Structures are given as C-alpha cells and as structure tokens.
Amino acid sequence: MITDKKVIAIIPARGGSKGLPGKNIRALCGKPLIFWTVQVALKSRLIDELVVSTDDQQIADIARLAGASVPFLRPTEIATDKTPTIDVIDHALDYFSSRKAQTFDYVVWLEPTSPLREDDDIDNMLRKLHASAESFDSIVSVGEVGEHPSIMKKLVGEKIEPFCPELQMTTRRQDNQPAFFPYGVAYVAKAKSLMAERTFYAKRCTYYRIKRYQNYEIDDIYDFLAVENVMRYEWGLE
C-alpha cells in the first residue's frame, strides 16, 4: 500500500486471439504466458488487489493457479479485439464498487503479452507517479527504439514515400533525437484521472524507461519466439 492509497492491478486476458490463438495460456519457457505477469505482480509490495479480467474459463482457472483473483468472467460484449481498454477497466472497477464497496486510488494495467518485467518495475512506476502526483496523473513504460520515425516509409500506389515527411532524414541513427515506444511493461494512472480522461495517456503523463531487452510485445508467433529466447538469454531459463 502507498500510505493511505489503494492500488488495483488489472490483467486483461481474453480468450480470442487472431494473431496467435491461445497465446495467453501458451507455454512460454515452461509456464503459461499469463503466469509470468501474475507472478511478477504478486511480488509487488504496493498492489492491494490483483485481478485477471477474462471471458475464458480455462484462462480463469490457470490465472487462479498462478495466484491471481478472478472474481468474474468478462461479458462477451466487452471481450472482442475492438473493445477499448477503458471499457474493461470500467467493468472491473464497477464490480468492486458495486459488489464489495471497494474503490481505488491507482489503477495498474498489466498486459500478459509483455512478460519481460523486472521484479521492481511495477513498484518503481507506482512510487514515481505517487511522488510526482502534484504534477502528473499517469505513467507509462517506454523503451528507446532503433527504427526511427524519420526513416519509416509508407507505400502509395507503386511509390515509396517518407511516412513522416516533416522529419529530417539523417544518415546516422545517433544523429536523430531518441524516439520511444510505449511497451506494455505497465501503465499506471490515478483512478479519478483515468475515469475522467478515459486513457492512460493523461494530459499530465510521465514515463518510466525500461531496458533494451524489454522492448518486446507478443502479437504473433515470431514475437513469441523472440521473447522466449530473450528470457532464456537474460534470465537463464530453459
């Protein structure tokens, strides 16, 4: 707990996945993918409630075995690939408010598809946001990318054109201003701000820089294979 503040962490894990069917429970270095997110969240000293939001009973059962709470199954109408993140959060917060009379000050969003978390990442993000609460309402994890926007292209008919023509193209990567991508290690926001702005990218949003090896998200089999090998290399797993 952070002083008198309550923190809820929500892990979204719907059953359907077009890019990699069954990915949330697919075995990654010997454990279902969702295990990695649940287990690092359980190491947090600041999370008061850890809940998995899923529409799938098998995922629910596996999440419970990993140690998470799964107090409900998410309705199918908010369990599609087009469901906004905020709808899932609304549903979870409404459950705790209406069923258990519980409210929270901070919301942590943990995507199973970003399992490359260090044990203290979540708490470090919570502490940074809370320490700067007068200036910021949310914090997102970001990693520096090598594929700079200035060199990105778009295809227009049979032509190739700069994706961002307003950016000066340089010949050396180090000449560019660093660019960052919000990898899903964690998203954290004040609950009131999140409900008002409907996004983790609040007008007053700060950042938490992650390490190079954490710059991965699992959307397809190639991402999965890459992450598995990164885990083996970085963490000495089999």
ChimeraX commands (.cxc) that place a marker at each C-alpha (Angstrom):
marker #1 position 0.00,0.00,0.00 radius 0.5
marker #1 position 1.10,3.58,-0.71 radius 0.5
marker #1 position 0.35,5.46,2.54 radius 0.5
marker #1 position -3.45,5.68,2.56 radius 0.5
marker #1 position -3.88,4.95,-1.16 radius 0.5
marker #1 position -5.42,1.79,-2.59 radius 0.5
marker #1 position -3.98,0.17,-5.72 radius 0.5
marker #1 position -5.69,-2.29,-8.07 radius 0.5
marker #1 position -3.80,-4.13,-10.81 radius 0.5
marker #1 position -5.82,-5.48,-13.73 radius 0.5
marker #1 position -4.50,-8.13,-16.09 radius 0.5
marker #1 position -6.58,-8.35,-19.31 radius 0.5
marker #1 position -6.63,-11.81,-20.88 radius 0.5
marker #1 position -9.45,-12.52,-23.28 radius 0.5
marker #1 position -9.80,-15.93,-24.87 radius 0.5
marker #1 position -9.85,-14.91,-28.52 radius 0.5
marker #1 position -6.64,-14.01,-30.32 radius 0.5
marker #1 position -6.29,-13.74,-34.08 radius 0.5
marker #1 position -2.54,-13.17,-34.24 radius 0.5
marker #1 position -1.58,-16.12,-32.04 radius 0.5
marker #1 position -4.54,-18.32,-30.98 radius 0.5
marker #1 position -4.48,-19.27,-27.30 radius 0.5
marker #1 position -1.47,-17.05,-26.63 radius 0.5
marker #1 position -2.40,-16.12,-23.05 radius 0.5
marker #1 position -2.03,-19.73,-21.93 radius 0.5
marker #1 position 0.56,-20.87,-24.46 radius 0.5
marker #1 position 3.61,-22.36,-22.73 radius 0.5
marker #1 position 6.47,-19.86,-22.56 radius 0.5
marker #1 position 9.67,-21.27,-21.04 radius 0.5
marker #1 position 7.61,-23.93,-19.31 radius 0.5
marker #1 position 4.78,-21.76,-17.94 radius 0.5
marker #1 position 1.58,-20.39,-19.48 radius 0.5
marker #1 position 2.20,-16.87,-20.77 radius 0.5
marker #1 position -0.15,-15.29,-18.23 radius 0.5
marker #1 position 1.80,-16.88,-15.35 radius 0.5
marker #1 position 4.73,-14.52,-15.89 radius 0.5
marker #1 position 2.59,-11.42,-15.44 radius 0.5
marker #1 position 0.66,-12.77,-12.45 radius 0.5
marker #1 position 3.79,-13.90,-10.65 radius 0.5
marker #1 position 5.69,-10.62,-11.02 radius 0.5
marker #1 position 2.56,-8.69,-9.92 radius 0.5
marker #1 position 2.36,-10.83,-6.79 radius 0.5
marker #1 position 5.86,-9.67,-5.87 radius 0.5
marker #1 position 4.66,-6.07,-5.70 radius 0.5
marker #1 position 4.56,-4.54,-2.23 radius 0.5
marker #1 position 2.18,-1.80,-3.33 radius 0.5
marker #1 position -0.64,-3.62,-5.13 radius 0.5
marker #1 position -3.66,-4.21,-2.88 radius 0.5
marker #1 position -5.86,-6.10,-5.34 radius 0.5
marker #1 position -4.70,-8.21,-8.29 radius 0.5
marker #1 position -7.44,-9.28,-10.67 radius 0.5
marker #1 position -7.49,-11.02,-14.04 radius 0.5
marker #1 position -10.26,-9.90,-16.39 radius 0.5
marker #1 position -11.10,-12.68,-18.83 radius 0.5
marker #1 position -14.05,-14.14,-20.69 radius 0.5
marker #1 position -12.45,-17.59,-20.86 radius 0.5
marker #1 position -12.90,-20.22,-18.14 radius 0.5
marker #1 position -9.64,-22.02,-18.95 radius 0.5
marker #1 position -7.68,-18.78,-18.64 radius 0.5
marker #1 position -9.51,-18.06,-15.38 radius 0.5
marker #1 position -8.56,-21.45,-13.96 radius 0.5
marker #1 position -4.90,-21.05,-14.92 radius 0.5
marker #1 position -4.78,-17.48,-13.56 radius 0.5
marker #1 position -6.14,-18.70,-10.21 radius 0.5
marker #1 position -3.50,-21.43,-10.11 radius 0.5
marker #1 position -0.89,-18.73,-10.65 radius 0.5
marker #1 position -2.24,-16.86,-7.63 radius 0.5
marker #1 position -4.46,-14.16,-9.13 radius 0.5
marker #1 position -8.04,-13.36,-8.24 radius 0.5
marker #1 position -10.65,-13.95,-10.94 radius 0.5
marker #1 position -13.88,-12.85,-9.28 radius 0.5
marker #1 position -15.89,-12.65,-12.51 radius 0.5
marker #1 position -15.92,-13.63,-16.16 radius 0.5
marker #1 position -15.94,-10.67,-18.50 radius 0.5
marker #1 position -19.10,-10.35,-20.64 radius 0.5
marker #1 position -18.60,-11.29,-24.28 radius 0.5
marker #1 position -19.66,-7.84,-25.48 radius 0.5
marker #1 position -16.52,-6.35,-23.93 radius 0.5
marker #1 position -14.22,-9.22,-24.84 radius 0.5
marker #1 position -13.56,-8.57,-28.54 radius 0.5
marker #1 position -10.41,-7.39,-30.29 radius 0.5
marker #1 position -12.10,-3.99,-30.72 radius 0.5
marker #1 position -13.04,-3.50,-27.06 radius 0.5
marker #1 position -11.47,-0.30,-25.69 radius 0.5
marker #1 position -9.17,-0.74,-22.70 radius 0.5
marker #1 position -11.23,1.69,-20.67 radius 0.5
marker #1 position -14.37,-0.48,-21.02 radius 0.5
marker #1 position -12.56,-3.40,-19.40 radius 0.5
marker #1 position -11.35,-1.14,-16.60 radius 0.5
marker #1 position -14.85,0.30,-16.11 radius 0.5
marker #1 position -16.25,-3.20,-15.77 radius 0.5
marker #1 position -13.67,-4.27,-13.18 radius 0.5
marker #1 position -13.94,-1.12,-11.08 radius 0.5
marker #1 position -17.73,-1.26,-11.18 radius 0.5
marker #1 position -17.61,-4.85,-9.91 radius 0.5
marker #1 position -15.53,-3.89,-6.87 radius 0.5
marker #1 position -17.56,-0.76,-6.23 radius 0.5
marker #1 position -20.99,-2.37,-6.50 radius 0.5
marker #1 position -20.24,-5.83,-5.11 radius 0.5
marker #1 position -17.60,-5.12,-2.48 radius 0.5
marker #1 position -17.91,-1.40,-1.83 radius 0.5
marker #1 position -14.23,-1.02,-2.71 radius 0.5
marker #1 position -12.70,1.94,-4.51 radius 0.5
marker #1 position -9.13,2.52,-5.61 radius 0.5
marker #1 position -6.79,5.47,-5.97 radius 0.5
marker #1 position -4.43,3.98,-8.55 radius 0.5
marker #1 position -5.06,1.58,-11.44 radius 0.5
marker #1 position -2.26,-0.57,-12.86 radius 0.5
marker #1 position -2.75,-2.18,-16.28 radius 0.5
marker #1 position -0.55,-5.24,-16.94 radius 0.5
marker #1 position -0.68,-6.89,-20.35 radius 0.5
marker #1 position 0.28,-10.61,-20.40 radius 0.5
marker #1 position 1.82,-10.05,-23.83 radius 0.5
marker #1 position 4.64,-8.05,-22.21 radius 0.5
marker #1 position 6.18,-10.63,-19.85 radius 0.5
marker #1 position 9.69,-9.13,-19.76 radius 0.5
marker #1 position 9.27,-7.32,-16.46 radius 0.5
marker #1 position 11.79,-6.94,-13.69 radius 0.5
marker #1 position 10.58,-7.59,-10.15 radius 0.5
marker #1 position 10.61,-3.93,-9.12 radius 0.5
marker #1 position 9.29,-2.29,-12.32 radius 0.5
marker #1 position 5.68,-2.03,-11.14 radius 0.5
marker #1 position 6.50,-0.62,-7.72 radius 0.5
marker #1 position 9.07,1.77,-9.19 radius 0.5
marker #1 position 6.40,3.16,-11.51 radius 0.5
marker #1 position 3.88,3.49,-8.70 radius 0.5
marker #1 position 6.40,5.24,-6.49 radius 0.5
marker #1 position 7.45,7.65,-9.24 radius 0.5
marker #1 position 3.86,8.59,-10.04 radius 0.5
marker #1 position 2.89,8.98,-6.40 radius 0.5
marker #1 position 5.98,11.06,-5.65 radius 0.5
marker #1 position 5.09,13.42,-8.51 radius 0.5
marker #1 position 1.33,13.32,-8.00 radius 0.5
marker #1 position 1.07,17.09,-7.96 radius 0.5
marker #1 position 2.49,17.28,-11.48 radius 0.5
marker #1 position 1.38,14.03,-13.16 radius 0.5
marker #1 position -1.72,11.83,-13.34 radius 0.5
marker #1 position -0.34,8.78,-15.15 radius 0.5
marker #1 position 2.86,6.99,-16.10 radius 0.5
marker #1 position 3.68,4.62,-18.96 radius 0.5
marker #1 position 6.67,2.37,-19.61 radius 0.5
marker #1 position 8.72,3.28,-22.67 radius 0.5
marker #1 position 11.72,1.84,-24.47 radius 0.5
marker #1 position 14.00,3.57,-26.97 radius 0.5
marker #1 position 13.50,2.23,-30.50 radius 0.5
marker #1 position 16.12,1.74,-33.18 radius 0.5
marker #1 position 13.69,2.08,-36.09 radius 0.5
marker #1 position 13.46,5.86,-36.01 radius 0.5
marker #1 position 10.32,7.56,-37.40 radius 0.5
marker #1 position 12.46,9.67,-39.75 radius 0.5
marker #1 position 13.38,6.59,-41.79 radius 0.5
marker #1 position 9.94,4.94,-41.76 radius 0.5
marker #1 position 8.20,4.64,-45.15 radius 0.5
marker #1 position 4.68,4.33,-46.49 radius 0.5
marker #1 position 3.55,2.77,-49.76 radius 0.5
marker #1 position 1.49,5.00,-52.04 radius 0.5
marker #1 position 0.43,3.02,-55.10 radius 0.5
marker #1 position 3.70,1.82,-56.58 radius 0.5
marker #1 position 5.73,4.53,-54.86 radius 0.5
marker #1 position 7.57,4.51,-51.57 radius 0.5
marker #1 position 7.44,7.76,-49.59 radius 0.5
marker #1 position 8.53,9.00,-46.16 radius 0.5
marker #1 position 5.97,8.14,-43.51 radius 0.5
marker #1 position 6.78,11.35,-41.65 radius 0.5
marker #1 position 7.97,13.79,-44.34 radius 0.5
marker #1 position 8.16,16.57,-41.76 radius 0.5
marker #1 position 11.09,14.78,-40.07 radius 0.5
marker #1 position 14.58,15.36,-41.41 radius 0.5
marker #1 position 16.13,12.10,-42.59 radius 0.5
marker #1 position 19.64,11.53,-41.29 radius 0.5
marker #1 position 22.24,9.02,-42.38 radius 0.5
marker #1 position 23.34,8.08,-38.87 radius 0.5
marker #1 position 20.89,6.81,-36.27 radius 0.5
marker #1 position 22.74,8.61,-33.48 radius 0.5
marker #1 position 22.03,11.96,-35.16 radius 0.5
marker #1 position 18.31,11.58,-34.51 radius 0.5
marker #1 position 16.52,12.72,-31.42 radius 0.5
marker #1 position 15.76,9.49,-29.49 radius 0.5
marker #1 position 12.32,8.00,-30.18 radius 0.5
marker #1 position 10.41,5.86,-27.70 radius 0.5
marker #1 position 7.65,3.26,-27.92 radius 0.5
marker #1 position 5.24,2.51,-25.05 radius 0.5
marker #1 position 5.95,-1.18,-24.46 radius 0.5
marker #1 position 3.41,-2.72,-22.12 radius 0.5
marker #1 position 5.51,-3.40,-19.03 radius 0.5
marker #1 position 2.91,-1.35,-17.13 radius 0.5
marker #1 position 0.52,1.55,-17.38 radius 0.5
marker #1 position -0.44,3.32,-14.16 radius 0.5
marker #1 position -2.91,6.13,-13.55 radius 0.5
marker #1 position -4.80,7.85,-10.80 radius 0.5
marker #1 position -8.26,6.29,-10.89 radius 0.5
marker #1 position -10.08,9.64,-10.96 radius 0.5
marker #1 position -7.96,10.91,-13.82 radius 0.5
marker #1 position -8.37,7.66,-15.74 radius 0.5
marker #1 position -12.15,7.78,-15.45 radius 0.5
marker #1 position -12.23,11.44,-16.47 radius 0.5
marker #1 position -9.81,11.29,-19.41 radius 0.5
marker #1 position -10.55,7.69,-20.44 radius 0.5
marker #1 position -6.90,6.95,-21.22 radius 0.5
marker #1 position -3.60,6.16,-19.53 radius 0.5
marker #1 position -2.08,8.89,-21.70 radius 0.5
marker #1 position -3.35,11.67,-19.47 radius 0.5
marker #1 position -2.66,15.28,-20.34 radius 0.5
marker #1 position -0.20,15.15,-17.47 radius 0.5
marker #1 position 1.60,11.89,-18.26 radius 0.5
marker #1 position 5.16,10.94,-17.31 radius 0.5
marker #1 position 7.31,7.96,-18.25 radius 0.5
marker #1 position 9.37,5.06,-16.94 radius 0.5
marker #1 position 12.27,3.91,-19.10 radius 0.5
marker #1 position 12.75,0.17,-19.47 radius 0.5
marker #1 position 15.85,-1.74,-20.56 radius 0.5
marker #1 position 16.61,-2.71,-24.15 radius 0.5
marker #1 position 15.84,-6.40,-23.64 radius 0.5
marker #1 position 12.31,-5.49,-22.51 radius 0.5
marker #1 position 11.40,-3.90,-25.86 radius 0.5
marker #1 position 9.09,-6.70,-26.97 radius 0.5
marker #1 position 5.35,-7.36,-27.09 radius 0.5
marker #1 position 3.83,-10.67,-28.19 radius 0.5
marker #1 position 1.37,-10.29,-31.06 radius 0.5
marker #1 position 2.33,-13.26,-33.22 radius 0.5
marker #1 position 4.47,-16.41,-33.25 radius 0.5
marker #1 position 7.62,-14.50,-34.23 radius 0.5
marker #1 position 7.28,-12.18,-31.24 radius 0.5
marker #1 position 6.67,-15.24,-29.07 radius 0.5
marker #1 position 9.81,-16.99,-30.27 radius 0.5
marker #1 position 11.85,-13.81,-29.82 radius 0.5
marker #1 position 10.62,-13.25,-26.24 radius 0.5
marker #1 position 11.23,-16.90,-25.34 radius 0.5
marker #1 position 14.83,-16.65,-26.44 radius 0.5
marker #1 position 15.33,-13.31,-24.70 radius 0.5
marker #1 position 14.07,-14.89,-21.45 radius 0.5
marker #1 position 16.46,-17.77,-21.86 radius 0.5
marker #1 position 19.38,-15.45,-22.51 radius 0.5
marker #1 position 18.62,-12.80,-19.87 radius 0.5
marker #1 position 17.17,-14.95,-17.11 radius 0.5
marker #1 position 18.98,-18.24,-17.72 radius 0.5
marker #1 position 15.75,-20.18,-18.29 radius 0.5
marker #1 position 15.43,-23.46,-20.09 radius 0.5
marker link #1:1,2 radius 0.2
marker link #1:2,3 radius 0.2
marker link #1:3,4 radius 0.2
marker link #1:4,5 radius 0.2
marker link #1:5,6 radius 0.2
marker link #1:6,7 radius 0.2
marker link #1:7,8 radius 0.2
marker link #1:8,9 radius 0.2
marker link #1:9,10 radius 0.2
marker link #1:10,11 radius 0.2
marker link #1:11,12 radius 0.2
marker link #1:12,13 radius 0.2
marker link #1:13,14 radius 0.2
marker link #1:14,15 radius 0.2
marker link #1:15,16 radius 0.2
marker link #1:16,17 radius 0.2
marker link #1:17,18 radius 0.2
marker link #1:18,19 radius 0.2
marker link #1:19,20 radius 0.2
marker link #1:20,21 radius 0.2
marker link #1:21,22 radius 0.2
marker link #1:22,23 radius 0.2
marker link #1:23,24 radius 0.2
marker link #1:24,25 radius 0.2
marker link #1:25,26 radius 0.2
marker link #1:26,27 radius 0.2
marker link #1:27,28 radius 0.2
marker link #1:28,29 radius 0.2
marker link #1:29,30 radius 0.2
marker link #1:30,31 radius 0.2
marker link #1:31,32 radius 0.2
marker link #1:32,33 radius 0.2
marker link #1:33,34 radius 0.2
marker link #1:34,35 radius 0.2
marker link #1:35,36 radius 0.2
marker link #1:36,37 radius 0.2
marker link #1:37,38 radius 0.2
marker link #1:38,39 radius 0.2
marker link #1:39,40 radius 0.2
marker link #1:40,41 radius 0.2
marker link #1:41,42 radius 0.2
marker link #1:42,43 radius 0.2
marker link #1:43,44 radius 0.2
marker link #1:44,45 radius 0.2
marker link #1:45,46 radius 0.2
marker link #1:46,47 radius 0.2
marker link #1:47,48 radius 0.2
marker link #1:48,49 radius 0.2
marker link #1:49,50 radius 0.2
marker link #1:50,51 radius 0.2
marker link #1:51,52 radius 0.2
marker link #1:52,53 radius 0.2
marker link #1:53,54 radius 0.2
marker link #1:54,55 radius 0.2
marker link #1:55,56 radius 0.2
marker link #1:56,57 radius 0.2
marker link #1:57,58 radius 0.2
marker link #1:58,59 radius 0.2
marker link #1:59,60 radius 0.2
marker link #1:60,61 radius 0.2
marker link #1:61,62 radius 0.2
marker link #1:62,63 radius 0.2
marker link #1:63,64 radius 0.2
marker link #1:64,65 radius 0.2
marker link #1:65,66 radius 0.2
marker link #1:66,67 radius 0.2
marker link #1:67,68 radius 0.2
marker link #1:68,69 radius 0.2
marker link #1:69,70 radius 0.2
marker link #1:70,71 radius 0.2
marker link #1:71,72 radius 0.2
marker link #1:72,73 radius 0.2
marker link #1:73,74 radius 0.2
marker link #1:74,75 radius 0.2
marker link #1:75,76 radius 0.2
marker link #1:76,77 radius 0.2
marker link #1:77,78 radius 0.2
marker link #1:78,79 radius 0.2
marker link #1:79,80 radius 0.2
marker link #1:80,81 radius 0.2
marker link #1:81,82 radius 0.2
marker link #1:82,83 radius 0.2
marker link #1:83,84 radius 0.2
marker link #1:84,85 radius 0.2
marker link #1:85,86 radius 0.2
marker link #1:86,87 radius 0.2
marker link #1:87,88 radius 0.2
marker link #1:88,89 radius 0.2
marker link #1:89,90 radius 0.2
marker link #1:90,91 radius 0.2
marker link #1:91,92 radius 0.2
marker link #1:92,93 radius 0.2
marker link #1:93,94 radius 0.2
marker link #1:94,95 radius 0.2
marker link #1:95,96 radius 0.2
marker link #1:96,97 radius 0.2
marker link #1:97,98 radius 0.2
marker link #1:98,99 radius 0.2
marker link #1:99,100 radius 0.2
marker link #1:100,101 radius 0.2
marker link #1:101,102 radius 0.2
marker link #1:102,103 radius 0.2
marker link #1:103,104 radius 0.2
marker link #1:104,105 radius 0.2
marker link #1:105,106 radius 0.2
marker link #1:106,107 radius 0.2
marker link #1:107,108 radius 0.2
marker link #1:108,109 radius 0.2
marker link #1:109,110 radius 0.2
marker link #1:110,111 radius 0.2
marker link #1:111,112 radius 0.2
marker link #1:112,113 radius 0.2
marker link #1:113,114 radius 0.2
marker link #1:114,115 radius 0.2
marker link #1:115,116 radius 0.2
marker link #1:116,117 radius 0.2
marker link #1:117,118 radius 0.2
marker link #1:118,119 radius 0.2
marker link #1:119,120 radius 0.2
marker link #1:120,121 radius 0.2
marker link #1:121,122 radius 0.2
marker link #1:122,123 radius 0.2
marker link #1:123,124 radius 0.2
marker link #1:124,125 radius 0.2
marker link #1:125,126 radius 0.2
marker link #1:126,127 radius 0.2
marker link #1:127,128 radius 0.2
marker link #1:128,129 radius 0.2
marker link #1:129,130 radius 0.2
marker link #1:130,131 radius 0.2
marker link #1:131,132 radius 0.2
marker link #1:132,133 radius 0.2
marker link #1:133,134 radius 0.2
marker link #1:134,135 radius 0.2
marker link #1:135,136 radius 0.2
marker link #1:136,137 radius 0.2
marker link #1:137,138 radius 0.2
marker link #1:138,139 radius 0.2
marker link #1:139,140 radius 0.2
marker link #1:140,141 radius 0.2
marker link #1:141,142 radius 0.2
marker link #1:142,143 radius 0.2
marker link #1:143,144 radius 0.2
marker link #1:144,145 radius 0.2
marker link #1:145,146 radius 0.2
marker link #1:146,147 radius 0.2
marker link #1:147,148 radius 0.2
marker link #1:148,149 radius 0.2
marker link #1:149,150 radius 0.2
marker link #1:150,151 radius 0.2
marker link #1:151,152 radius 0.2
marker link #1:152,153 radius 0.2
marker link #1:153,154 radius 0.2
marker link #1:154,155 radius 0.2
marker link #1:155,156 radius 0.2
marker link #1:156,157 radius 0.2
marker link #1:157,158 radius 0.2
marker link #1:158,159 radius 0.2
marker link #1:159,160 radius 0.2
marker link #1:160,161 radius 0.2
marker link #1:161,162 radius 0.2
marker link #1:162,163 radius 0.2
marker link #1:163,164 radius 0.2
marker link #1:164,165 radius 0.2
marker link #1:165,166 radius 0.2
marker link #1:166,167 radius 0.2
marker link #1:167,168 radius 0.2
marker link #1:168,169 radius 0.2
marker link #1:169,170 radius 0.2
marker link #1:170,171 radius 0.2
marker link #1:171,172 radius 0.2
marker link #1:172,173 radius 0.2
marker link #1:173,174 radius 0.2
marker link #1:174,175 radius 0.2
marker link #1:175,176 radius 0.2
marker link #1:176,177 radius 0.2
marker link #1:177,178 radius 0.2
marker link #1:178,179 radius 0.2
marker link #1:179,180 radius 0.2
marker link #1:180,181 radius 0.2
marker link #1:181,182 radius 0.2
marker link #1:182,183 radius 0.2
marker link #1:183,184 radius 0.2
marker link #1:184,185 radius 0.2
marker link #1:185,186 radius 0.2
marker link #1:186,187 radius 0.2
marker link #1:187,188 radius 0.2
marker link #1:188,189 radius 0.2
marker link #1:189,190 radius 0.2
marker link #1:190,191 radius 0.2
marker link #1:191,192 radius 0.2
marker link #1:192,193 radius 0.2
marker link #1:193,194 radius 0.2
marker link #1:194,195 radius 0.2
marker link #1:195,196 radius 0.2
marker link #1:196,197 radius 0.2
marker link #1:197,198 radius 0.2
marker link #1:198,199 radius 0.2
marker link #1:199,200 radius 0.2
marker link #1:200,201 radius 0.2
marker link #1:201,202 radius 0.2
marker link #1:202,203 radius 0.2
marker link #1:203,204 radius 0.2
marker link #1:204,205 radius 0.2
marker link #1:205,206 radius 0.2
marker link #1:206,207 radius 0.2
marker link #1:207,208 radius 0.2
marker link #1:208,209 radius 0.2
marker link #1:209,210 radius 0.2
marker link #1:210,211 radius 0.2
marker link #1:211,212 radius 0.2
marker link #1:212,213 radius 0.2
marker link #1:213,214 radius 0.2
marker link #1:214,215 radius 0.2
marker link #1:215,216 radius 0.2
marker link #1:216,217 radius 0.2
marker link #1:217,218 radius 0.2
marker link #1:218,219 radius 0.2
marker link #1:219,220 radius 0.2
marker link #1:220,221 radius 0.2
marker link #1:221,222 radius 0.2
marker link #1:222,223 radius 0.2
marker link #1:223,224 radius 0.2
marker link #1:224,225 radius 0.2
marker link #1:225,226 radius 0.2
marker link #1:226,227 radius 0.2
marker link #1:227,228 radius 0.2
marker link #1:228,229 radius 0.2
marker link #1:229,230 radius 0.2
marker link #1:230,231 radius 0.2
marker link #1:231,232 radius 0.2
marker link #1:232,233 radius 0.2
marker link #1:233,234 radius 0.2
marker link #1:234,235 radius 0.2
marker link #1:235,236 radius 0.2
marker link #1:236,237 radius 0.2
marker link #1:237,238 radius 0.2
view
